[in-house]
Amino acid sequence: DRDVTGVQTCALPISQLHQFRIRSKALRYAMELVAATFPRSFSADLYPVVERLQSLLGDIHDEANFIRSIGRRLTNQARLSDIDGLKHRMAQEQHTLDELEREFADWWTTERRGALQDGFEAAIHRRSS
């Protein structure tokens, strides 16, 4: 998806990105367990992509959690003198989250997804041959 300025944006809600992160983490751990049974390209080519995927999604998740914590502080325990500062910080962090989501959307392209899938299929085919 693209926003009104034509900039690539992430179309998935944070909760779905978090689930994707959890699954990418499980995939990375599984890859570590079986890497020795696959050709070197499995670890050299595929693992860094899955690692980067997990890292980008983790950054998004962490930033979203930080924004939620600021929001909770604003609604539950903020002193009147802190409200303006917290609102400003929340806006800054939202900007950071937007940037992280754009970075992910720019990186996690249809081409990259296809190349990753093709790489897994080739590794599995080579292993079973």
N, C-alpha and C positions, 0 to 999 in steps of 0.2 A: 504494500500500500504506500501511497505518497500523500503528504499533507498538501495544503493549498499552495505552498511555495514550490512544490515538486520534489521536496526532500523525501527520501526513503524513510518510512516509519515502520515500526513493529506492529503487526496487526493482532498479535495475541495478547490477551490480558495477562497481568503479572502472575495470577494463580496458575495459568497454563504454562507460562514460562518456567515457573518454579517446578511444576511436575516434569517438564522437559529436562530441567537441570537434574532432578533426582534420577531420572532414567539415564541421562548421559553419564552421571556418576557411576551408576550400576554397570553401564556398558564399559566404562573405562576400567573399573575393577575387574570385570570379567576378561577384558582384553589382557590385563596384566597376568591373570592366572593362566591363560592359554597361549600367550605370545610365543613361547618356546616351541610350540607345535606348528606354527605357521611360518611362511617365508619371512625373511627380514623386512620386506616391504610392509608387512602387517604392522610392525612396531615403528618402522621408520617413516612411513607415509600416512597411515591411518591414525595412529595413536595421537600425534600432535594435533590433528584436526579435532578429535574428540576432546582432548585436553583443553584446547582453546575454546571450544563450544561450552564446556563446563565452566571455564573461567569467566567468559562473558556473561553467561546466565547467572553465575554466582554474584558477580558485581551488580547486576540488575536487582537480584533478590536482596542483597545486603542494603543497597540504596533505598529500595522500597520499604524495607523494615525500618530503616533509620527515619524515613519520612513519617511512617506510622507512629514511631515513638515520639517524634516531635508533636504530632497531632494529638496523641494521648496526653502529653504534658500540657499542651495548650488547653485541652478540655477538662483536665482533671486537677492539675496542681499549679498552674502558672500563676505567678503573682502578677498583678496588674502592671507593674513596672517592667515585666519580662515579655509581655504579649507582643509588642511591636517587634522586638528582637527575634522572638521565636517565629513570628510570621515571615519576617525577612529571611531567616535561615531556612525555613520550610520552602520558600520560593526558590532560593538558591539551590537547595537539594533537589527540588523538582526539575530544575533546569539540568542538573547533573544527570538525573534519571532519564530525562528526555534524550540527552546526548548518548548515554549508554544504550538506550533502546535503538537509537539511530545507528550507532556503531554496530550493534548486533544485526540489525536489518540489512545494513550494507555488506556485512561479512557473510551472513547465513543466506546465501543466494541459492536460487534454483540450481545453478551450475555446481556450486559447492556440495549441495545435498546430493545431486546426481553423481558427482565424482566420488563422494564418500560411499554411496551405495554401490557403485561400480567397483570400487576398491575392495569392499567387503566381499562382494560376489566373486571377484577374481581370486582373492585370497582363499576363499572357501573352495572354489573350483580347483585351484592349484593344490590345495591340501588333500582334497579327495581324489586327485588323479594319481 
